[in-house]
Amino acid sequence: MKRLLLIGAGHAHAVVLRALSKEPLLGARIDFVAPHPVQLYSGMLPGVVAGHYAQVDAEIDFRALAERAYAEYVQASVVGLDLERRIAALSDGHTLGYDLVSLNVGSQLDLSVPGARHARPAKPFERLLGALEGPRRIALAGGGAAGAELAMALRYRGAEAVTLYSDRAMFEPPLAQRVEHVLRRAGVDFRPGMAIDAIDPGPLVHSGASQQEFDLVVLTTGARPLDWPAGSGLAADEEGYVRVGRTLQSISHPEVFAAGDCAALEGAPEPKSGVVAVRHGAALHRNLAAAVRGEPLAAYRPDPKALALISCGTRYAIAARGGWVAEGRWAWYWKDWIDRRWIKGLRA
């Protein structure tokens, strides 16, 4: 019997577990390792902050999902792989053996800004929500989709002042112009081209020659890979993400699969997003099942024109796919329908 180890509670593994709950994978013992049994779905976080959803409406119970998939849930983090012996080392000192292993461990925030300890990282989301109860003047460092959506949600929530620092272009035009227009319309003090250079107690934000004090600084900075996958000896790109081929197998260790933010697809770089991770999940399930059965694996086909839906605080959103961009209340209800269907599918 093959030992299949799933590491990480990301979007791709949610898809895999949902598929396994419908069609059990015979001939495999499945272990699923994740540090938290229940996680907040990132796509609905802005809606929770804005008050459109209760927190419980956006939670995924991975323990229950694993149980329905006939997988043994292990509450821990993985800190390294022994690739030769095929053993995963856990944060609690235990180990798990495997024949096949799949990584969907995401990424971590870049906390290299001096004084980052005086700010609140956006992850884990549950801790962030608790920190948002009182502050009225809030700064966000990092102007990607996560920073923009959170900034507008905070303004809708009632924050007195929200400032969004962004040291690089958030999106490709014309989407970038749409997002900037909606940010300013929402009352967000958007500062493109301005990085946060340092954070002092207060917290006091330094950006170039300017200094400004806030009640709270939230880090939605760019992602960087976890250290242990590359540190274990897996082939990685220049940033440290696991290099995978079109079958989502490591190019150096074919018994290792990787998907979502932690993976770097050879020859076809993709954005780090939930949409991409969900697409990975469908291909990952097919290939893990094929690997267990000893069948040929299929190639994953990236979609360069994946749909993006950006919520704008109110029940209003921007939709983009390829060069097409549009906005309106209809786009928010479209996103709402997709997100609710996603959560319902993981609970059914």
matplotlib code that plots the C-alpha trace (Angstrom):
import matplotlib.pyplot as plt

x = [0.0, 1.4, 1.9, 0.7, 1.5, -0.2, 1.6, -0.2, -3.8, -3.8, -6.3, -4.8, -5.1, -8.6, -9.5, -7.6, -9.4, -12.8, -12.2, -11.0, -14.1, -16.2, -14.0, -11.7, -8.2, -7.9, -4.4, -3.1, -2.8, -3.2, -1.8, -2.6, -0.4, -1.5, -0.9, -4.5, -7.6, -9.8, -8.6, -10.2, -10.6, -8.4, -10.8, -13.5, -11.2, -12.0, -15.7, -15.3, -13.4, -16.0, -18.8, -20.4, -19.7, -19.5, -16.2, -17.7, -19.1, -15.6, -14.0, -12.8, -12.8, -9.8, -10.0, -13.5, -12.5, -9.7, -11.9, -14.4, -11.4, -10.3, -7.1, -5.5, -5.2, -2.0, -1.9, 1.6, 4.0, 6.6, 10.1, 12.0, 12.2, 14.7, 14.5, 16.7, 14.8, 11.5, 10.7, 9.0, 10.2, 7.4, 7.5, 6.5, 9.5, 7.7, 8.3, 6.1, 7.2, 5.9, 6.2, 4.6, 4.4, 2.6, 3.5, 0.9, 2.5, 2.0, 4.5, 5.4, 5.3, 8.5, 9.2, 12.6, 11.5, 13.4, 11.1, 8.6, 8.0, 6.1, 3.6, 0.9, 1.5, -1.7, -1.2, -2.5, -5.8, -7.5, -4.9, -5.3, -9.1, -8.6, -6.1, -8.6, -11.2, -9.9, -7.5, -8.8, -5.6, -4.2, -1.4, -0.8, 2.5, 2.2, -0.1, -1.0, -4.5, -4.5, -3.4, -5.9, -8.8, -8.0, -7.5, -11.0, -12.6, -11.1, -12.5, -15.9, -15.7, -15.3, -11.6, -11.0, -7.9, -6.3, -3.0, -1.7, 2.0, 3.1, 6.7, 5.9, 3.1, 0.2, -1.2, -0.8, -2.6, -5.6, -6.4, -4.0, -5.8, -9.1, -7.9, -6.2, -9.4, -11.6, -9.1, -9.2, -12.9, -13.1, -11.1, -7.9, -4.7, -2.9, 0.8, 2.2, 6.0, 6.5, 7.9, 7.9, 11.6, 11.3, 8.8, 9.5, 7.5, 4.3, 4.0, 5.8, 6.2, 9.2, 8.9, 11.5, 11.6, 8.1, 7.2, 3.6, 2.2, -0.6, -2.6, -1.7, 0.5, -0.5, 2.0, 0.6, 4.1, 5.2, 5.6, 8.8, 9.1, 9.4, 13.0, 12.6, 11.6, 14.8, 16.7, 15.7, 17.5, 14.6, 15.5, 14.4, 14.4, 16.4, 13.9, 13.6, 10.3, 10.1, 10.7, 8.1, 7.4, 4.0, 3.0, 3.6, 6.4, 9.7, 12.2, 14.8, 12.6, 9.7, 8.1, 7.6, 4.7, 4.2, 1.3, 0.1, 2.3, 5.2, 5.7, 7.5, 6.3, 9.1, 8.8, 5.5, 5.7, 2.4, 1.1, 0.8, -2.9, -5.8, -7.2, -3.9, -3.8, -7.3, -6.4, -3.3, -5.5, -7.5, -4.3, -2.7, -5.5, -5.4, -1.7, -1.5, -4.2, -2.3, 1.0, -0.6, -2.1, 1.1, -0.6, 0.9, 0.6, -1.0, 0.4, -1.1, -2.0, -1.7, -4.2, -2.5, -6.0, -7.3, -10.2, -9.4, -12.1, -11.1, -13.5, -13.8, -15.0, -18.7, -20.6, -18.7, -15.9, -13.5, -13.4, -10.4, -9.5, -6.6, -7.0, -10.7, -11.6, -15.0, -16.5, -19.8, -22.0, -22.7, -19.0, -19.2, -22.2, -20.4, -17.5, -19.8, -21.5, -18.1, -16.8, -20.0, -20.1, -16.4, -17.0, -20.3, -18.5, -15.8, -18.5, -20.9]
y = [0.0, 3.4, 6.0, 9.4, 12.5, 15.8, 18.7, 22.1, 23.3, 25.4, 25.8, 22.9, 20.4, 21.5, 20.5, 17.2, 16.3, 17.3, 15.0, 12.1, 12.5, 11.8, 9.0, 7.4, 6.5, 2.8, 1.4, 4.4, 5.4, 9.2, 11.4, 15.2, 17.6, 21.1, 23.3, 24.5, 22.3, 25.3, 28.1, 31.2, 31.3, 34.1, 35.0, 36.0, 37.8, 41.3, 40.5, 39.4, 42.6, 44.7, 42.9, 41.2, 37.8, 36.3, 34.7, 31.3, 31.7, 31.9, 29.1, 25.8, 22.8, 20.9, 18.3, 17.4, 17.6, 15.2, 12.8, 12.7, 12.0, 9.0, 10.9, 10.9, 14.5, 15.4, 18.8, 19.9, 21.8, 20.1, 21.5, 19.4, 16.4, 13.6, 13.0, 9.9, 8.1, 9.6, 10.9, 14.2, 15.8, 17.5, 20.5, 18.3, 16.1, 13.2, 11.9, 10.6, 8.3, 8.5, 7.0, 10.1, 13.6, 16.7, 20.2, 22.9, 25.0, 28.4, 31.2, 33.6, 37.4, 39.3, 40.7, 42.2, 45.9, 47.3, 47.4, 44.8, 43.6, 46.9, 45.9, 43.2, 40.6, 39.9, 36.2, 34.3, 35.9, 35.0, 37.1, 40.0, 40.1, 40.5, 43.4, 45.4, 46.0, 49.3, 51.1, 54.1, 55.1, 52.2, 51.8, 48.9, 48.0, 46.3, 47.2, 44.0, 42.6, 41.6, 45.1, 46.9, 44.8, 45.0, 48.8, 49.3, 46.8, 48.8, 52.0, 50.5, 49.1, 52.6, 53.2, 56.9, 56.9, 54.1, 54.6, 52.1, 52.1, 50.4, 50.4, 48.7, 48.5, 46.5, 45.2, 45.5, 48.4, 48.9, 47.0, 49.1, 52.4, 50.9, 49.8, 53.1, 55.0, 52.8, 53.0, 56.8, 56.8, 54.7, 57.3, 55.3, 57.4, 55.4, 56.1, 54.4, 54.3, 54.7, 51.9, 51.7, 52.0, 51.4, 51.2, 52.6, 52.1, 54.1, 52.7, 55.4, 54.8, 56.1, 56.4, 58.4, 61.8, 61.5, 60.2, 59.4, 57.8, 55.3, 53.2, 50.0, 49.0, 45.8, 44.0, 42.7, 42.7, 40.5, 36.7, 34.8, 31.0, 29.0, 27.9, 24.2, 22.9, 24.1, 23.5, 19.9, 19.6, 20.0, 21.9, 25.5, 28.6, 31.7, 32.9, 29.5, 28.1, 24.4, 23.9, 21.6, 20.3, 20.2, 17.1, 19.2, 16.9, 18.2, 18.3, 16.8, 14.3, 12.9, 11.4, 15.0, 17.1, 20.8, 23.2, 26.6, 29.4, 27.2, 25.9, 27.4, 25.9, 25.4, 27.4, 29.0, 31.3, 32.0, 34.5, 33.5, 33.4, 31.4, 31.0, 29.4, 27.1, 25.8, 25.0, 23.2, 21.2, 19.6, 18.5, 17.5, 15.2, 13.4, 12.9, 11.8, 9.2, 8.1, 7.8, 5.6, 3.4, 3.3, 5.0, 7.7, 11.3, 14.1, 17.6, 20.6, 23.4, 26.9, 29.6, 32.9, 34.6, 33.5, 35.5, 38.0, 39.5, 42.3, 43.3, 47.1, 47.3, 47.9, 45.2, 46.3, 44.6, 44.8, 41.8, 41.2, 38.5, 39.0, 42.5, 42.8, 44.8, 45.8, 46.8, 47.1, 45.6, 42.7, 41.8, 41.6, 39.3, 37.2, 36.9, 36.3, 33.4, 31.8, 32.1, 30.8, 27.9, 27.1, 27.0, 25.0, 22.5, 21.9, 21.4, 19.1]
z = [0.0, -1.0, 1.7, 0.4, 2.5, 2.0, 3.6, 3.9, 4.0, 0.8, -2.0, -4.0, -1.2, -0.5, -4.0, -3.6, -0.4, -1.8, -4.8, -2.5, -0.4, -3.5, -4.9, -2.3, -3.5, -3.0, -2.4, -0.5, 3.2, 3.3, 6.0, 5.9, 7.9, 8.7, 11.8, 12.1, 11.7, 10.7, 8.4, 7.1, 3.3, 2.0, -0.8, 1.7, 4.2, 2.8, 3.1, 6.7, 7.5, 5.7, 7.6, 4.6, 6.1, 9.6, 10.2, 10.5, 7.0, 5.6, 7.5, 6.1, 8.5, 7.1, 9.8, 8.8, 5.1, 5.7, 7.6, 4.7, 2.3, 4.5, 5.4, 8.8, 10.0, 11.9, 13.6, 13.1, 10.8, 8.7, 9.2, 6.7, 4.4, 4.4, 0.7, 0.7, 3.4, 2.4, 5.9, 6.9, 10.2, 12.1, 14.4, 17.4, 17.0, 15.3, 11.8, 9.0, 6.2, 2.7, -0.8, -2.4, -0.9, -2.0, -0.9, -0.7, 2.0, 0.5, 1.2, 3.9, 4.1, 3.5, 7.0, 6.1, 6.6, 9.6, 12.6, 11.2, 14.8, 15.4, 12.7, 12.4, 9.6, 7.6, 8.3, 10.1, 9.3, 12.6, 14.6, 12.1, 12.6, 16.4, 15.9, 13.8, 16.5, 17.8, 15.5, 13.6, 11.7, 9.8, 7.3, 5.0, 3.5, 0.1, -2.7, -4.3, -4.6, -0.9, 0.3, -2.0, -1.0, 2.7, 2.5, 1.0, 3.4, 6.3, 5.0, 4.6, 8.0, 9.4, 9.8, 10.1, 7.8, 5.7, 4.0, 1.4, 0.6, -2.6, -3.9, -7.2, -9.8, -8.4, -11.7, -15.4, -17.1, -17.6, -14.4, -12.4, -13.3, -12.4, -9.0, -8.2, -9.1, -6.9, -4.0, -4.1, -4.5, -1.3, 0.6, 0.8, 0.9, -1.9, -2.2, -5.3, -5.6, -1.9, 0.1, 3.9, 4.7, 8.5, 11.3, 14.8, 18.0, 17.9, 15.3, 13.3, 9.5, 7.6, 3.9, 2.1, 3.8, 5.3, 8.7, 9.9, 13.0, 13.0, 15.4, 13.5, 10.6, 8.7, 6.5, 3.2, 1.7, -1.1, -0.6, -0.2, 0.0, 3.2, 3.9, 4.5, 1.0, -0.7, 2.5, 2.3, -1.1, -3.6, -6.8, -6.4, -8.5, -7.7, -5.1, -3.4, -4.7, -5.6, -9.3, -10.9, -14.4, -16.1, -14.0, -10.9, -9.9, -8.5, -11.3, -8.9, -7.0, -8.9, -5.8, -4.6, -5.9, -5.3, -6.0, -5.3, -4.0, -3.0, -6.6, -9.6, -12.9, -15.3, -18.5, -17.6, -14.6, -12.9, -10.4, -6.8, -6.4, -5.2, -8.7, -9.9, -6.8, -7.4, -11.0, -9.7, -7.3, -10.1, -11.9, -8.7, -7.7, -11.1, -11.0, -7.3, -8.1, -11.2, -9.3, -6.7, -9.4, -11.4, -14.4, -16.7, -15.4, -17.3, -18.0, -16.3, -18.6, -17.2, -18.1, -18.9, -18.8, -15.5, -14.1, -11.3, -9.1, -6.7, -4.0, -3.3, 0.3, -0.6, -2.5, -5.6, -7.4, -10.4, -12.8, -15.1, -17.6, -20.0, -21.4, -20.5, -17.4, -16.0, -12.7, -10.9, -8.2, -10.5, -10.3, -6.5, -6.6, -9.1, -6.7, -3.8, -5.7, -6.6, -3.0, -1.4, -3.8, -3.1, 0.7, 0.3, -1.9, 0.8, 3.4, 1.5]

ax = plt.figure().add_subplot(projection="3d")
ax.plot(x, y, z, "-o")
ax.set_aspect("equal")
plt.show()
